[in-house]
Every structure is written in structure tokens, then in C-alpha cells.
Amino acid sequence: MTKYRFNLFLLVIAMVISMTSCNRDEVLVEPPIVLAKSGVYVLSEGGFSPGTSKLSYFDFESEQFNVNIFNPGSLGLFPDGILLDEGNLYITEQGNFGAPGKIYKTDTNGTVISSSIIGFNPFAVTFSNGRLYVSNGPSNTVSAINRENLQILSTIPVRNYPQEILGINNRVFVCNFGSFSTGNDSVVSVIDAGNNQVVGNIIVGKNPSSLARSADGKLLVGCPGDSSRAVIYKVDPLTLAKLDTFKNLTFGLSKDIIATGSNLIHFIGGDLYVDKDIIEYNISTGVSRVLIPQPSGYFNYGLATDPANSNIYVAQAASDFASSGRLRIYSSGGVLARELVITDGIAPRRIIVKR
């Protein structure tokens, strides 16, 4: 099951659980102070138990892995967005379904500088024109946020259940994923980051789930559709014209497109409901291959690459969405180099490489 459908279910149940567990006495252990220089962050969504959402960090130089560096306290319900920008991390926390969430500003060591209540189930976060932009699924809006004080500057109506979001050239592109109640959507909304107005809509395939910038500066949009209709579009971010369409995705597509070279892209294969293998796709030849198979008992749930050494980082969620997840590091050829268990961290999702 993919995060999009699974999280809607989780968030509704979390409302009930929070009512019955508010009187529990929890022991919070302060995480260690980490001096992050060069390494990789992993953000775990968590589950229903306190402390299962984690901000983890693996240091390249010392090879030390810290399961949780978020300080002080612990992350709340379903943190899903993370951005590294000008020496700060910005993390969004969805909270209870249909309710306001939260955004945190931390230093690169995970120490909270400030936080603010924002939006409705704020999901992904991006940066454009000096501001932060956050998608709010249930309210069909995007929040423009002051990067310094985390206050909302503007609330921008988009379409049906916005999720992934990406800033390119002072424009913000928003995947309208769709929802149970209103059905599928097939539009990427385009926001002008100068005036915070929607200036265009890109018609794509069903359930757009992923956005990326190609090696030549274009926009890539991935749409799972269903297992036989997965498609990736290449779009001019200025004219919004569709330049190419890649349909022959042999192993399907779930999410997380990454451009790794002039002709190669990586993404998580599968379909709308299941995250499977890590796929390498050659946009020049149209040939796909399984680079990293789906491991038994896990979903390949998050993906990142390191341009410095071409390593591939995969966040793997336990298939029961209740057991500890893990971060696996692979060579560019898909050979496993290291496995790091995120103890009591459920559903690791986002990965950021810091150099």
C-alpha cells in the first residue's frame, strides 16, 4: 500500500487513538546533539505510538548513525515534508486528519529554532522566490510561508488533494493527487511565486505523484494511473508545453522520480497502491530495468541519490507499517553497501543528502 492511501486511513484512526491515549505518561529521552557536516537525513512518518516518527542522520565521516536527532522532544503525527535550505531544515507534520498541522525550522543538527501551526495536514514543502510553499491535502490549498518567522503569507486554492510540490524558476508546481471522497485528479497546478496566484494547469495522467527537475532543467511529472497506464511527462517549466511522454514503463511507477544523468532517471516502481522495485529508466532508449528489487517484508518507500558519488539511498518501510524501518545504501550499480536500522522508526519516507 502506498503512503497516499495508507496515510488517509492512518490519520483518521489517529484521531480516535489520540482521544484514548492523552492521559498516558510517556518518558521522552532527549536525543544526542549531533554536529552535522556531511551526511544523510532520513525522516520517518511514524505510526500511532509516541516516538515512532524520527529524524535520523548518518554521518559520512564518522559513519555514525543517529536514529533520532530531533531536539527537543519528539515529532508528532505523520511528518512528511523536509527541506534543506540555507543551513536550516524545514519539516512539516500533518497532525490529525482534517486539522491544522505544524512546520518546524531546525538547524542542520536537528535542534528546533522555531515552529508554527499551519494549514491542514501540511504534506510536502518546497522553496521558491524567498518563500516556503506547503501543500495542504484536505483543504485543496497551498500555503506560502515566511521562511524566517514561519507565518502564512498567502493561502492559494489549487485542485483535488495536493501532495508533492516543487519550485523551479520562481514557479511552484503542485501534484493534485486526488482523494477517496472526490476521486482522481489529473492536473499539476502552476503557481507564480511572485504574486502567489495560479497561472496555469498542466493536464497529465491520473494521480500525479512525483515531480523532479531533469538534467536539462525541465520538469518531470510521474503519474501512476494504474499498472498499465503509468506515464512520465517532460514539461517546459516556462511555457508549460509537454515536450515528451514516456509510456513504456515496464515495471510501473509509484513515486520519487530522480534525474541521475542526461538520459537516466530512477524512481520507485509499482503502482498507485504498492511501492515495489527501484527502477532505472533510459529516456533516450525507453528501456527500463530493475535496479534494486523490492525486499521481502518491506516496501521501497523513499529514494534519493548522491551526485558526489552516485550512491543510491533507499528508505524501506516494513510491510506491516508497525515495525522498524531501515535505510539502505547502494552503489550506482545497485549493489548493497550498508544497511542501517531505524530502531522504532516506522515508515521512513524522505531522504536528504547534505554535502
C-alpha positions as CSV (number, residue, x, y, z in Angstrom):
1,M,0.0,0.0,0.0
2,T,1.4,3.4,-0.8
3,K,1.6,6.3,1.6
4,Y,-1.1,8.4,0.0
5,R,-3.9,5.9,0.6
6,F,-2.4,4.5,3.7
7,N,-2.0,7.8,5.4
8,L,-5.6,8.9,4.9
9,F,-6.5,5.7,6.8
10,L,-3.9,6.3,9.4
11,L,-4.8,9.9,10.1
12,V,-8.5,9.1,10.6
13,I,-7.6,6.3,13.1
14,A,-5.1,8.6,14.8
15,M,-7.9,10.9,15.8
16,V,-9.6,8.1,17.7
17,I,-6.3,6.9,19.3
18,S,-5.3,10.4,20.4
19,M,-8.6,10.7,22.4
20,T,-7.9,7.5,24.2
21,S,-4.2,7.9,24.9
22,C,-3.9,11.5,26.0
23,N,-3.5,10.6,29.7
24,R,-0.6,8.2,29.2
25,D,2.6,9.1,30.9
26,E,5.4,9.0,28.3
27,V,9.2,9.1,29.0
28,L,10.9,11.3,26.5
29,V,14.6,10.8,26.1
30,E,16.5,13.8,24.7
31,P,18.4,12.9,21.6
32,P,22.1,13.4,21.3
33,I,23.5,16.7,20.0
34,V,24.9,16.0,16.5
35,L,27.2,18.2,14.6
36,A,26.0,17.5,11.1
37,K,28.7,18.3,8.5
38,S,28.2,15.9,5.6
39,G,25.7,13.0,5.7
40,V,22.2,11.9,5.0
41,Y,18.9,12.7,6.8
42,V,16.0,10.3,7.0
43,L,12.5,11.4,8.0
44,S,10.2,8.6,9.3
45,E,6.4,9.2,9.2
46,G,5.8,7.1,12.3
47,G,2.7,5.4,13.4
48,F,0.3,5.7,16.3
49,S,2.8,5.2,19.2
50,P,4.7,8.2,20.6
51,G,8.2,8.5,19.4
52,T,7.8,6.4,16.2
53,S,8.3,9.5,14.0
54,K,12.1,10.0,13.7
55,L,14.6,12.4,12.2
56,S,17.6,10.2,11.7
57,Y,21.1,11.2,10.5
58,F,24.0,9.1,9.1
59,D,27.4,10.9,9.2
60,F,29.6,10.2,6.2
61,E,32.9,11.0,8.0
62,S,32.4,9.1,11.3
63,E,30.0,6.6,9.8
64,Q,27.9,7.1,13.0
65,F,24.1,6.6,12.6
66,N,21.9,8.5,15.0
67,V,18.3,7.1,15.0
68,N,16.8,10.4,16.3
69,I,18.4,13.9,16.3
70,F,15.2,16.0,16.5
71,N,15.6,18.1,19.6
72,P,13.9,18.8,22.0
73,G,11.1,16.3,22.4
74,S,9.8,14.2,19.5
75,L,7.9,14.7,16.3
76,G,4.2,14.4,16.3
77,L,1.8,12.7,13.9
78,F,3.0,11.9,10.4
79,P,5.8,14.3,9.5
80,D,6.1,14.0,5.7
81,G,7.9,17.0,4.3
82,I,11.5,18.0,4.7
83,L,13.6,20.7,3.0
84,L,17.3,21.7,3.5
85,D,17.8,25.4,2.6
86,E,20.5,27.8,3.6
87,G,21.6,26.0,6.7
88,N,18.2,25.1,8.0
89,L,15.9,22.1,7.9
90,Y,12.1,22.7,7.5
91,I,9.9,19.8,8.5
92,T,6.1,19.6,8.1
93,E,3.9,17.5,10.4
94,Q,0.5,16.5,9.2
95,G,-1.2,16.0,12.6
96,N,-4.8,14.7,12.9
97,F,-6.8,14.3,9.7
98,G,-8.6,17.4,8.6
99,A,-6.9,19.6,11.2
100,P,-4.1,22.1,11.2
101,G,-0.6,20.7,11.2
102,K,2.8,22.2,12.1
103,I,6.0,23.3,10.5
104,Y,9.4,23.2,12.3
105,K,12.6,25.2,11.5
106,T,15.7,23.5,12.8
107,D,19.4,23.9,12.4
108,T,21.3,21.2,10.5
109,N,21.8,19.4,13.8
110,G,18.1,18.9,14.3
111,T,17.7,21.4,17.1
112,V,14.4,23.3,16.8
113,I,14.7,27.1,16.2
114,S,11.0,27.8,15.8
115,S,7.7,26.2,14.9
116,S,4.3,27.3,13.8
117,I,0.8,25.8,13.3
118,I,-0.1,25.9,9.6
119,G,-2.5,24.7,7.0
120,F,-4.5,21.4,7.0
121,N,-2.4,18.2,7.1
122,P,0.6,20.0,5.6
123,F,2.4,17.5,3.5
124,A,5.3,18.4,1.2
125,V,7.4,21.6,1.3
126,T,9.5,23.4,-1.3
127,F,11.2,26.8,-1.7
128,S,10.7,29.5,-4.3
129,N,11.3,33.3,-4.5
130,G,12.4,33.5,-0.9
131,R,9.4,31.7,0.5
132,L,8.4,28.3,1.6
133,Y,5.4,26.6,0.0
134,V,3.5,23.7,1.6
135,S,0.7,21.5,0.2
136,N,-2.5,21.0,2.3
137,G,-4.3,17.9,1.0
138,P,-7.7,18.0,2.6
139,S,-8.2,21.8,2.1
140,N,-7.1,21.7,-1.6
141,T,-4.7,24.6,-1.0
142,V,-1.0,25.6,-0.9
143,S,0.4,27.8,1.9
144,A,3.0,30.4,1.1
145,I,5.1,30.8,4.3
146,N,7.6,33.3,5.5
147,R,10.9,31.5,5.8
148,E,12.1,33.5,8.8
149,N,9.1,33.5,11.2
150,L,7.0,30.6,9.6
151,Q,3.9,32.7,9.3
152,I,1.4,32.1,6.5
153,L,1.6,34.9,3.8
154,S,-1.0,33.5,1.5
155,T,-3.3,30.6,1.1
156,I,-3.6,29.5,-2.6
157,P,-6.5,27.4,-3.8
158,V,-5.4,24.6,-6.2
159,R,-7.3,21.4,-7.1
160,N,-8.0,18.0,-5.6
161,Y,-5.8,16.9,-2.7
162,P,-2.4,18.4,-3.4
163,Q,0.6,16.4,-2.3
164,E,4.0,16.6,-3.9
165,I,5.3,20.1,-4.7
166,L,8.4,21.5,-6.4
167,G,9.8,25.0,-7.1
168,I,11.5,25.8,-10.4
169,N,12.3,29.2,-11.8
170,N,10.1,31.2,-9.4
171,R,7.2,28.9,-10.2
172,V,5.7,26.2,-7.9
173,F,4.4,23.0,-9.4
174,V,1.8,21.1,-7.4
175,C,0.6,17.5,-7.9
176,N,-3.1,17.2,-7.3
177,F,-3.2,13.6,-6.4
178,G,-7.0,13.1,-5.7
179,S,-8.7,11.6,-2.8
180,F,-11.2,8.9,-1.7
181,S,-14.1,11.4,-1.5
182,T,-13.6,13.3,-4.7
183,G,-11.9,10.7,-6.9
184,N,-8.8,11.0,-9.1
185,D,-7.2,14.2,-10.4
186,S,-5.1,14.6,-13.5
187,V,-3.7,18.2,-13.1
188,V,-0.5,19.8,-12.0
189,S,-1.2,23.3,-10.8
190,V,1.3,26.1,-11.5
191,I,1.7,28.9,-9.0
192,D,3.6,32.2,-9.8
193,A,5.8,32.6,-6.7
194,G,5.9,36.4,-7.4
195,N,2.2,37.0,-6.8
196,N,1.1,33.7,-5.3
197,Q,-1.6,33.1,-8.0
198,V,-2.3,30.0,-10.0
199,V,-1.2,30.9,-13.6
200,G,-1.7,27.5,-15.3
201,N,-2.7,23.9,-15.1
202,I,-0.9,21.1,-16.8
203,I,-3.1,18.2,-17.8
204,V,-1.4,14.9,-17.1
205,G,-2.2,11.3,-16.3
206,K,-4.2,10.1,-13.3
207,N,-3.0,10.7,-9.8
208,P,0.3,12.7,-10.4
209,S,2.5,11.5,-7.6
210,S,6.0,12.8,-8.3
211,L,7.9,15.8,-9.6
212,A,11.6,16.3,-10.5
213,R,13.9,18.6,-12.4
214,S,15.6,16.9,-15.3
215,A,19.3,17.3,-16.1
216,D,18.4,20.0,-18.7
217,G,16.2,22.0,-16.3
218,K,12.8,20.7,-17.4
219,L,10.0,19.4,-15.3
220,L,9.4,15.7,-14.9
221,V,5.9,14.6,-13.8
222,G,5.2,11.0,-12.8
223,C,1.7,9.6,-12.8
224,P,1.0,6.0,-11.5
225,G,-2.5,5.8,-13.2
226,D,-2.9,2.1,-12.9
227,S,-0.4,-0.6,-13.6
228,S,-0.9,-0.5,-17.4
229,R,-1.1,3.3,-17.7
230,A,1.9,4.7,-15.7
231,V,3.4,7.6,-17.5
232,I,6.1,10.3,-17.1
233,Y,5.9,13.6,-18.8
234,K,8.6,16.1,-19.6
235,V,7.4,19.6,-19.5
236,D,8.8,23.1,-20.2
237,P,8.5,24.9,-16.9
238,L,8.2,28.3,-18.7
239,T,5.7,27.6,-21.5
240,L,4.1,24.6,-19.7
241,A,4.2,22.7,-23.0
242,K,4.6,18.9,-22.8
243,L,7.8,18.1,-24.6
244,D,7.8,14.3,-24.3
245,T,5.8,11.5,-22.9
246,F,7.3,8.2,-21.6
247,K,4.7,5.5,-21.6
248,N,6.6,2.2,-21.9
249,L,7.2,1.9,-18.1
250,T,7.6,-1.9,-17.9
251,F,7.6,-2.1,-14.2
252,G,5.1,0.6,-13.4
253,L,5.6,3.8,-11.4
254,S,4.7,4.7,-7.8
255,K,6.7,7.8,-6.9
256,D,10.0,9.6,-6.3
257,I,11.5,10.4,-9.7
258,I,15.1,11.4,-9.7
259,A,17.2,12.5,-12.7
260,T,20.6,10.9,-12.3
261,G,22.1,11.8,-15.6
262,S,21.4,13.3,-19.0
263,N,19.4,10.2,-20.1
264,L,18.8,8.2,-16.9
265,I,16.2,8.6,-14.3
266,H,15.4,6.5,-11.2
267,F,12.1,6.1,-9.5
268,I,10.1,3.7,-7.3
269,G,8.2,1.3,-9.5
270,G,4.9,-0.4,-8.7
271,D,1.5,1.3,-9.0
272,L,-0.9,3.5,-7.2
273,Y,-1.2,1.1,-4.2
274,V,2.1,-0.7,-3.9
275,D,5.7,0.6,-3.8
276,K,7.9,-2.1,-5.4
277,D,11.3,-2.1,-7.1
278,I,13.7,0.8,-7.7
279,I,13.7,1.2,-11.5
280,E,16.3,2.7,-13.8
281,Y,14.8,4.1,-17.0
282,N,16.7,5.4,-20.0
283,I,14.6,8.2,-21.5
284,S,16.6,8.1,-24.7
285,T,16.1,4.4,-25.5
286,G,12.8,3.8,-23.5
287,V,14.4,0.8,-21.7
288,S,13.6,0.0,-18.1
289,R,15.4,-2.3,-15.7
290,V,15.0,-3.3,-12.1
291,L,18.0,-1.8,-10.3
292,I,17.0,-2.7,-6.7
293,P,14.3,-5.3,-6.2
294,Q,11.7,-4.9,-3.5
295,P,13.0,-6.7,-0.4
296,S,10.9,-9.4,1.3
297,G,8.9,-7.9,4.1
298,Y,9.5,-4.3,3.1
299,F,8.4,-1.6,0.7
300,N,10.9,0.7,-1.1
301,Y,9.3,3.8,0.4
302,G,11.7,6.7,-0.3
303,L,14.5,7.4,-2.7
304,A,17.5,9.7,-3.1
305,T,20.8,9.8,-4.8
306,D,24.1,11.5,-4.1
307,P,25.6,13.3,-7.1
308,A,29.1,13.3,-5.3
309,N,29.5,9.5,-5.5
310,S,26.4,8.3,-7.3
311,N,25.3,6.3,-4.3
312,I,21.6,5.4,-4.0
313,Y,19.7,5.8,-0.7
314,V,16.5,3.8,-0.2
315,A,14.2,4.2,2.7
316,Q,12.4,0.9,3.3
317,A,9.2,0.6,5.3
318,A,8.3,-2.6,7.0
319,S,5.3,-4.0,5.2
320,D,3.2,-4.2,8.4
321,F,3.8,-0.4,8.9
322,A,4.4,-1.1,12.5
323,S,7.9,-2.5,12.7
324,S,11.2,-0.6,12.5
325,G,12.2,0.7,9.1
326,R,15.7,0.9,7.6
327,L,17.9,3.0,5.4
328,R,19.9,1.0,2.8
329,I,22.8,2.5,0.8
330,Y,23.6,1.1,-2.6
331,S,26.3,1.7,-5.2
332,S,25.2,3.2,-8.6
333,G,25.0,-0.3,-9.9
334,G,22.5,-1.4,-7.3
335,V,24.9,-3.3,-5.0
336,L,24.1,-3.1,-1.3
337,A,26.9,-1.3,0.6
338,R,25.3,-0.7,4.0
339,E,22.1,-1.3,6.0
340,L,21.0,1.0,8.9
341,V,18.1,0.0,11.1
342,I,15.9,2.9,12.3
343,T,15.0,1.4,15.7
344,D,11.3,2.0,16.5
345,G,11.2,4.4,13.5
346,I,8.1,3.4,11.4
347,A,7.8,4.1,7.7
348,P,11.0,6.1,6.8
349,R,9.9,8.2,3.8
350,R,12.1,11.3,3.0
351,I,15.9,11.4,2.4
352,I,18.1,14.4,2.0
353,V,21.8,14.3,1.3
354,K,23.9,17.1,2.9
355,R,27.3,17.9,1.4
